[in-house]
Amino acid sequence: MRPGMPVGVQGAPALAEQLGLPKAAEGEAELLLVRQDDRLVLAGDPRRYGRPLAVDFVTGRAAHRRRFGGGRGQLVARACGLARGVTPSVVDATAGLGRDAFVLASLGAEVLMIERVAAIFALLEDGLVRARSDSEIRDIAARMSLVHGDATHDLETLVARATVAPQVIHLDPMFPHRDKSALVKKEMRLFRTLAGDDPDAPRLLEAALDVATHRVVVKRPRKAPPIEGPTPRHVVEDKTSRYDLYVHRRLEA
């Protein structure tokens, strides 16, 4: 499937083949993208991967964070420059499950999500469709757009096709997850089976610095070294994570 093309939902075996899902030893797909209740889910052996993975902006973790997460005091909001009177447009070039993008959109930012893994893109697309039909958050979802592509190689092209100006580019390259929760570990195991690591993180940072008009923010484990390349201008952090900030110019209202 070519980047930039939407993913349709079809029979599970055909879709698994189309999306290049990993195969088990016997040749069957190790992970399946299927309809479960009202949503698209990515499912595998629950002993290895836990519960099926879906993108849900309406209920659960997203709803709790929207109501009680701390507003513009949250680390990602501070890093991306959302301050009183300042609401920049953001390109989330490593969208993943869209959690940070949803937080930023809930605080008023226009957000373009870019996701390179076709199966994760399909989950995001499904989650957005459901969010746009929910009366409580449809206005938030309307500020979120999505494209399938590889930001490491095609960031400038992907952004040029969108309507979101790249004032801030948010990067969250894959890194070893140290959370002690078995559930989170299984979720991340499933995600890593598809996405792998990000050995091209320095190239991704370089591309983002070329395209962002104001700043690039890079999420890292708190004690991890910065991505190879330029030295960050500023750092903001909490107990587990930090953001390295690469600033071209000041964000203004």
Backbone hydrogen bonds in HBPLUS format (Angstrom, degrees):
<---DONOR---> <-ACCEPTOR-->    atom                        ^
c    i                          cat <-CA-CA->   ^        H-A-AA   ^      H-
h    n   atom  resd res      DA  || num        DHA   H-A  angle D-A-AA Bond
n    s   type  num  typ     dist DA aas  dist angle  dist       angle   num
A0005-MET N   A0002-ARG O   3.15 MM   3  5.86 151.9  2.24 143.5 144.9     1
A0004-GLY N   A0148-HIS O   2.28 MM 144  4.53 113.4  1.69 119.6 143.3     2
A0015-LEU N   A0011-GLY O   2.88 MM   4  6.01 163.6  1.90 163.0 168.6     3
A0016-ALA N   A0012-ALA O   2.81 MM   4  5.91 159.4  1.85 154.8 160.5     4
A0017-GLU N   A0013-PRO O   3.05 MM   4  6.25 154.7  2.11 144.6 150.8     5
A0018-GLN N   A0014-ALA O   2.91 MM   4  6.13 159.8  1.95 148.0 153.9     6
A0019-LEU N   A0015-LEU O   2.89 MM   4  6.01 156.2  1.95 152.1 157.4     7
A0021-LEU N   A0016-ALA O   3.06 MM   5  5.27 164.0  2.08 153.8 155.9     8
A0020-GLY N   A0017-GLU O   3.27 MM   3  5.21 155.0  2.34  98.9 106.4     9
A0030-GLU N   A0022-PRO O   2.65 MM   8  5.53 160.3  1.69 140.2 147.1    10
A0024-ALA N   A0028-GLU O   2.58 MM   4  5.42 171.2  1.59 177.5 179.1    11
A0027-GLY N   A0024-ALA O   2.95 MM   3  5.35 162.0  1.99 116.5 121.1    12
A0032-LEU N   A0043-ALA O   2.80 MM  11  5.30 161.6  1.83 153.8 159.7    13
A0043-ALA N   A0032-LEU O   2.82 MM  11  5.30 165.4  1.84 154.4 156.8    14
A0034-VAL N   A0041-VAL O   2.91 MM   7  5.54 150.1  2.00 158.6 164.4    15
A0041-VAL N   A0034-VAL O   2.80 MM   7  5.54 169.3  1.81 165.1 168.3    16
A0036-GLN N   A0039-ARG O   2.84 MM   3  5.56 169.3  1.85 169.6 173.3    17
A0039-ARG N   A0036-GLN O   3.15 MM   3  5.56 168.0  2.17 125.6 128.9    18
A0042-LEU N   A0053-LEU O   2.81 MM  11  5.00 154.8  1.87 141.0 149.6    19
A0053-LEU N   A0042-LEU O   2.84 MM  11  5.00 167.6  1.86 144.6 143.8    20
A0048-ARG N   A0045-ASP O   2.96 MM   3  5.50 140.7  2.12 114.1 124.6    21
A0049-TYR N   A0045-ASP O   2.77 MM   4  5.83 171.4  1.77 162.3 165.2    22
A0050-GLY N   A0046-PRO O   2.85 MM   4  4.15 142.1  1.99 109.9 115.8    23
A0064-HIS N   A0060-GLY O   3.05 MM   4  6.32 163.1  2.08 157.9 163.2    24
A0065-ARG N   A0061-ARG O   2.96 MM   4  6.10 163.1  1.99 150.6 155.2    25
A0066-ARG N   A0062-ALA O   2.93 MM   4  6.07 152.2  2.01 144.4 152.5    26
A0067-ARG N   A0063-ALA O   3.11 MM   4  6.31 152.2  2.19 145.5 151.8    27
A0068-PHE N   A0064-HIS O   2.79 MM   4  5.83 160.0  1.83 154.3 160.5    28
A0069-GLY N   A0065-ARG O   2.78 MM   4  4.16 135.2  1.98 127.3 126.4    29
A0073-GLY N   A0070-GLY O   3.06 MM   3  5.49 152.9  2.13 138.6 139.3    30
A0074-GLN N   A0071-GLY O   3.20 MM   3  5.98 168.9  2.21 121.1 123.1    31
A0077-ALA N   A0074-GLN O   3.07 MM   3  5.32 117.1  2.48 102.1 117.5    32
A0078-ARG N   A0074-GLN O   2.94 MM   4  6.25 163.5  1.97 162.1 167.1    33
A0079-ALA N   A0075-LEU O   2.90 MM   4  6.09 163.9  1.93 154.4 159.1    34
A0080-CYS N   A0076-VAL O   3.02 MM   4  6.10 153.5  2.09 141.8 148.5    35
A0082-LEU N   A0077-ALA O   2.99 MM   5  5.32 159.3  2.03 158.5 154.9    36
A0081-GLY N   A0078-ARG O   3.16 MM   3  5.20 157.6  2.22 101.9 108.5    37
A0083-ALA N   A0086-VAL O   3.14 MM   3  5.06 137.4  2.33 130.0 141.8    38
A0086-VAL N   A0083-ALA O   2.93 MM   3  5.06 166.4  1.94 124.9 127.9    39
A0168-VAL N   A0089-SER O   3.12 MM  79  6.35 150.6  2.21 153.5 161.9    40
A0090-VAL N   A0110-GLU O   2.88 MM  20  6.24 168.6  1.90 167.1 171.0    41
A0112-LEU N   A0090-VAL O   2.92 MM  22  6.41 156.7  1.98 154.7 161.9    42
A0091-VAL N   A0168-VAL O   2.82 MM  77  6.27 157.0  1.87 158.6 166.5    43
A0170-HIS N   A0091-VAL O   2.81 MM  79  6.06 160.5  1.84 150.6 157.2    44
A0092-ASP N   A0112-LEU O   2.73 MM  20  5.98 154.2  1.79 155.6 164.8    45
A0114-ILE N   A0092-ASP O   2.91 MM  22  6.15 159.2  1.96 162.8 156.8    46
A0093-ALA N   A0170-HIS O   3.06 MM  77  6.14 138.1  2.25 154.6 165.1    47
A0095-ALA N   A0114-ILE O   3.02 MM  19  5.54 175.1  2.02 151.4 150.9    48
A0098-GLY N   A0095-ALA O   2.95 MM   3  5.23 162.1  1.98 135.2 137.0    49
A0102-PHE N   A0098-GLY O   2.94 MM   4  6.04 152.4  2.02 146.2 152.7    50
A0103-VAL N   A0099-ARG O   3.17 MM   4  6.44 156.5  2.23 144.5 150.3    51
A0104-LEU N   A0100-ASP O   3.04 MM   4  6.32 165.5  2.06 155.0 157.9    52
A0105-ALA N   A0101-ALA O   2.92 MM   4  6.13 159.2  1.96 148.6 154.8    53
A0106-SER N   A0102-PHE O   2.82 MM   4  5.95 151.5  1.90 147.4 155.4    54
A0107-LEU N   A0104-LEU O   3.12 MM   3  5.18 141.7  2.28  97.0 108.2    55
A0109-ALA N   A0104-LEU O   3.08 MM   5  5.55 157.3  2.13 147.2 140.0    56
A0108-GLY N   A0105-ALA O   3.01 MM   3  5.08 161.8  2.04 108.3 111.3    57
A0111-VAL N   A0143-ARG O   2.89 MM  32  6.20 167.8  1.91 162.5 166.2    58
A0145-SER N   A0111-VAL O   2.94 MM  34  6.38 158.3  1.99 161.5 167.2    59
A0113-MET N   A0145-SER O   2.80 MM  32  6.05 168.5  1.81 147.1 150.8    60
A0147-VAL N   A0113-MET O   2.94 MM  34  6.35 148.0  2.04 160.5 170.9    61
A0115-GLU N   A0147-VAL O   3.19 MM  32  6.64 157.9  2.25 158.7 165.4    62
A0149-GLY N   A0115-GLU O   3.12 MM  34  5.85 151.7  2.21 117.4 125.9    63
A0121-PHE N   A0117-VAL O   2.88 MM   4  6.11 157.6  1.93 157.5 165.1    64
A0122-ALA N   A0118-ALA O   2.95 MM   4  6.22 149.9  2.04 145.4 153.0    65
A0123-LEU N   A0119-ALA O   3.16 MM   4  6.51 150.6  2.25 141.5 148.5    66
A0124-LEU N   A0120-ILE O   2.95 MM   4  6.25 160.7  1.98 152.9 158.1    67
A0125-GLU N   A0121-PHE O   2.84 MM   4  6.08 162.5  1.87 154.3 159.1    68
A0126-ASP N   A0122-ALA O   3.00 MM   4  6.18 159.9  2.05 146.2 151.4    69
A0127-GLY N   A0123-LEU O   2.87 MM   4  6.10 159.2  1.92 149.7 155.9    70
A0128-LEU N   A0124-LEU O   2.88 MM   4  6.13 153.5  1.95 152.7 159.4    71
A0129-VAL N   A0125-GLU O   3.07 MM   4  6.33 156.9  2.13 147.1 152.9    72
A0130-ARG N   A0126-ASP O   3.16 MM   4  6.47 162.9  2.19 152.4 155.7    73
A0131-ALA N   A0127-GLY O   2.96 MM   4  6.13 153.3  2.03 143.0 151.2    74
A0132-ARG N   A0128-LEU O   2.88 MM   4  6.03 154.1  1.95 152.6 158.3    75
A0133-SER N   A0130-ARG O   3.23 MM   3  5.32 147.2  2.34  98.6 108.1    76
A0134-ASP N   A0131-ALA O   3.16 MM   3  5.24 163.5  2.19 105.8 110.6    77
A0138-ARG N   A0134-ASP O   2.90 MM   4  5.46 123.7  2.23 159.6 168.8    78
A0140-ILE N   A0137-ILE O   2.98 MM   3  5.19 121.8  2.33 103.0 117.9    79
A0141-ALA N   A0137-ILE O   2.96 MM   4  6.30 166.3  1.98 162.0 165.3    80
A0142-ALA N   A0138-ARG O   2.94 MM   4  6.06 139.4  2.10 138.7 149.2    81
A0143-ARG N   A0140-ILE O   2.95 MM   3  5.47 149.7  2.05 111.1 120.3    82
A0144-MET N   A0141-ALA O   2.98 MM   3  5.18 161.6  2.02 109.7 114.9    83
A0153-HIS N   A0150-ASP O   3.18 MM   3  5.80 136.9  2.37 112.5 121.2    84
A0154-ASP N   A0150-ASP O   2.83 MM   4  5.78 161.3  1.86 160.9 166.7    85
A0158-LEU N   A0154-ASP O   2.91 MM   4  6.06 168.5  1.93 165.2 168.8    86
A0159-VAL N   A0155-LEU O   2.95 MM   4  6.07 163.9  1.97 158.7 162.2    87
A0160-ALA N   A0156-GLU O   3.02 MM   4  6.07 151.5  2.10 139.7 148.0    88
A0161-ARG N   A0157-THR O   3.21 MM   4  6.45 139.2  2.38 144.4 153.3    89
A0162-ALA N   A0159-VAL O   3.06 MM   3  5.22 145.3  2.18 103.6 113.9    90
A0167-GLN N   A0165-ALA O   2.89 MM   2  5.79 137.5  2.07 105.0  93.5    91
A0213-THR N   A0166-PRO O   2.86 MM  47  6.11 159.3  1.91 145.9 152.1    92
A0214-HIS N   A0167-GLN O   2.94 MM  47  5.03 145.9  2.05 135.7 138.9    93
A0215-ARG N   A0167-GLN O   3.10 MM  48  6.62 159.2  2.14 158.4 162.3    94
A0169-ILE N   A0215-ARG O   3.07 MM  46  6.59 152.6  2.15 146.5 154.8    95
A0217-VAL N   A0169-ILE O   2.90 MM  48  6.29 162.8  1.93 159.1 163.2    96
A0171-LEU N   A0217-VAL O   2.86 MM  46  6.16 156.9  1.91 164.3 170.9    97
A0219-LYS N   A0171-LEU O   2.87 MM  48  6.23 167.9  1.88 165.8 166.4    98
A0185-LYS N   A0181-SER O   2.99 MM   4  6.24 160.1  2.03 149.7 155.9    99
A0186-LYS N   A0182-ALA O   2.96 MM   4  6.19 154.9  2.02 147.8 153.5   100
A0187-GLU N   A0183-LEU O   2.97 MM   4  6.27 158.9  2.02 150.1 156.1   101
A0188-MET N   A0184-VAL O   2.84 MM   4  6.05 166.1  1.86 157.6 161.0   102
A0189-ARG N   A0185-LYS O   2.82 MM   4  5.97 143.0  1.95 141.0 152.1   103
A0190-LEU N   A0186-LYS O   3.00 MM   4  6.26 155.3  2.06 147.3 152.4   104
A0191-PHE N   A0187-GLU O   2.97 MM   4  6.27 162.0  2.01 148.4 153.7   105
A0192-ARG N   A0188-MET O   2.78 MM   4  5.91 161.0  1.81 148.3 153.3   106
A0193-THR N   A0189-ARG O   2.98 MM   4  6.13 145.1  2.11 141.4 150.5   107
A0194-LEU N   A0191-PHE O   3.15 MM   3  5.47 131.9  2.39 102.1 113.6   108
A0195-ALA N   A0191-PHE O   2.83 MM   4  6.03 177.5  1.83 159.5 160.2   109
A0196-GLY N   A0192-ARG O   2.78 MM   4  4.66 148.0  1.88 119.5 129.8   110
A0201-ALA N   A0198-ASP O   3.19 MM   3  5.55 143.9  2.33 122.7 120.0   111
A0203-ARG N   A0200-ASP O   2.96 MM   3  5.28 119.0  2.34 107.9 123.2   112
A0204-LEU N   A0200-ASP O   2.93 MM   4  6.25 154.4  2.00 155.1 163.6   113
A0205-LEU N   A0201-ALA O   2.88 MM   4  6.13 161.6  1.92 156.7 160.7   114
A0206-GLU N   A0202-PRO O   3.01 MM   4  6.22 157.5  2.06 142.6 148.8   115
A0207-ALA N   A0203-ARG O   2.93 MM   4  6.20 157.7  1.98 148.0 153.6   116
A0208-ALA N   A0204-LEU O   2.91 MM   4  6.15 159.9  1.95 151.7 157.3   117
A0209-LEU N   A0205-LEU O   2.90 MM   4  6.13 159.2  1.94 153.8 159.1   118
A0210-ASP N   A0206-GLU O   3.12 MM   4  6.35 141.4  2.28 141.2 151.0   119
A0210-ASP N   A0207-ALA O   3.19 MM   3  5.17 126.2  2.50  94.0 107.6   120
A0211-VAL N   A0207-ALA O   3.18 MM   4  6.42 136.7  2.38 141.9 153.1   121
A0211-VAL N   A0208-ALA O   3.12 MM   3  5.17 130.3  2.38  97.1 110.1   122
A0212-ALA N   A0208-ALA O   2.84 MM   4  5.81 173.9  1.84 164.4 165.5   123
A0248-HIS N   A0214-HIS O   2.64 MM  34  4.91 162.6  1.67 148.8 152.1   124
A0249-ARG N   A0214-HIS O   3.24 MM  35  5.03 155.9  2.30 125.9 130.9   125
A0216-VAL N   A0246-TYR O   2.88 MM  30  5.10 154.3  1.95 144.4 153.0   126
A0246-TYR N   A0216-VAL O   2.87 MM  30  5.10 167.1  1.88 161.5 164.0   127
A0218-VAL N   A0244-ASP O   2.95 MM  26  5.13 156.9  2.01 143.2 150.8   128
A0244-ASP N   A0218-VAL O   2.93 MM  26  5.13 161.1  1.96 144.6 146.6   129
A0220-ARG N   A0242-ARG O   2.92 MM  22  5.45 162.2  1.96 157.1 158.4   130
A0242-ARG N   A0220-ARG O   2.95 MM  22  5.45 149.7  2.05 158.8 159.8   131
A0224-ALA N   A0221-PRO O   3.13 MM   3  5.25 159.1  2.17 109.6 116.2   132
A0222-ARG N   A0240-THR O   3.04 MM  18  5.36 157.5  2.09 131.2 126.2   133
A0233-ARG N   A0245-LEU O   2.68 MM  12  5.72 138.6  1.84 155.0 168.4   134
A0234-HIS N   A0245-LEU O   3.26 MM  11  5.04 159.9  2.30 131.7 136.8   135
A0245-LEU N   A0234-HIS O   2.85 MM  11  5.04 172.8  1.86 153.5 151.0   136
A0236-VAL N   A0243-TYR O   3.06 MM   7  5.30 157.5  2.11 146.2 153.3   137
A0243-TYR N   A0236-VAL O   2.66 MM   7  5.30 158.2  1.71 165.3 172.0   138
A0238-ASP N   A0241-SER O   2.88 MM   3  5.61 164.1  1.91 160.4 162.1   139
